């Protein structure tokens, strides 16, 4: 009797703790890859400073607004924050949309000045995917469709996580030895995963439930 009564409270808490740990590890990884790549960016003669010099006017707003969006997006997935402080969730949500709208497209002119044509195309796709899903999520909440709002937020955020995932994989020696080809393979693969994995995660429960329900009705 008591185990039945406690089950509903235990499961959500362990899920939210898992989410918390995921974001702690993810942001530690983000700080790590950012530091490893850019530690010498303030030394004008360093290779990384010279690499970014032609795109600096885009890099600064891009890094600030995309970075803020990445951080704010994580808080938007907190069920506790949403339940207890809806006003904060709403304000952060609008700030997130503004940061995505500025930070994401800034990646395109930045890529045009620092990267290969294939990486420019990748930036267009990544930027478009992030803005489109965020725009649809905004439309859904403005029209009162909370369930779809949540689902489109889940579809949009992974485009931002490509920043960390791609840099983690690119830092592997086997990939680094391939030069720009290695970077292109990793970035395109990470964007493709960001585009379809959320749908797998979102649809998997109903894909499993449907045959079970059909069996029960047979
Ligand atoms: C639509 C999504 C995004 C696109 C299209 C994009 C595109 C780019 C491109 C093309 C570069 C230059 C890379 C190079 O030449 O080495 C860059 C650098 C950078 N981006 Fe993004 N980015 C996106 C998301 C993000 C996010 C979510 C963050 C948040 C942390 C971020 C932060 C930075 C930073 C700090 C740099 C400079 C340092 C570095 O490359 O490590 N970007 N981005």
Boltz pocket constraint, residues with backbone or C-beta under 6 A from the ligand:
constraints:
  - pocket:
      binder: B
      contacts: [[A, 33], [A, 34], [A, 37], [A, 38], [A, 51], [A, 59], [A, 62], [A, 63], [A, 66], [A, 67], [A, 68], [A, 70], [A, 103], [A, 104], [A, 105], [A, 107], [A, 108], [A, 110], [A, 111], [A, 114], [A, 115], [A, 119], [A, 122], [A, 123], [A, 124], [A, 126], [A, 127], [A, 128], [A, 130], [A, 159], [A, 160], [A, 161], [A, 163]]
      max_distance: 6.0
